[in-house]
Amino acid sequence: MTSAVYPGSFDPPTLGHLDVLERAAALFDQVTVAVLVNPDKRGLFSVEERSDLLREATANWPNVVVDSFSGLLVDYCSAHGIRAVVKGLRTVSDYDYEQPMAHMNRSLTGVETVFLTARPEFSFVSSSLVKQVAGLGGDITAYVWPSVAQALTTRLRPPAG
Ligand SMILES: Cc1cn(CCC(=O)O)c2ccccc12
């Protein structure tokens, strides 16, 4: 069985992430979406909230599991028998950021990184931009699924009073 891990902050997850995940799930026997636990960076949503949002969106994909991890990604891979990391690429700058980590991971334990290019319609979508637009009342329903949009509205624009 060939397993892969799709790691990220997913704060929040977007339709761009989901597109990469769906395509990865068609390539591997199992894909684990691994939400990064970063104690140094408090996100808008907790790791549990991000994980729940991802679980809801992937409930009907039998070979996708959601987990969280902290520390070295290659250690998570070794502990779970995973030999491939999946990363989505939107732009050249994504590649510039991901390339050194891909080389380091292969150098450390032989884990390979598989890059999937984002669909053009998501090439400009980032979690931070989605949060920024949502916080200013913009319509982000083209970039996230409904429960993420609802969570953003509730968290960023609570009803007055
Ligand atoms: C939202 C988003 C972020 N990135 C970069 C890194 C990450 O996956 O968080 C993407 C790559 C492909 C498709 C969408 C995305």
The ligand as an ORCA input file, in Angstrom:
! r2SCAN-3c Opt
* xyz 0 1
  C      -4.226     27.734     -0.260
  C      -2.952     27.151     -0.749
  C      -1.714     27.334     -0.155
  N      -0.791     26.661     -0.868
  C       0.637     26.665     -0.589
  C       1.098     25.734      0.483
  C       0.013     25.052      1.215
  O      -0.386     23.985      0.750
  O      -0.455     25.581      2.242
  C      -1.398     26.010     -1.938
  C      -0.902     25.182     -2.939
  C      -1.793     24.679     -3.895
  C      -3.151     24.989     -3.866
  C      -3.661     25.823     -2.868
  C      -2.779     26.321     -1.889
*
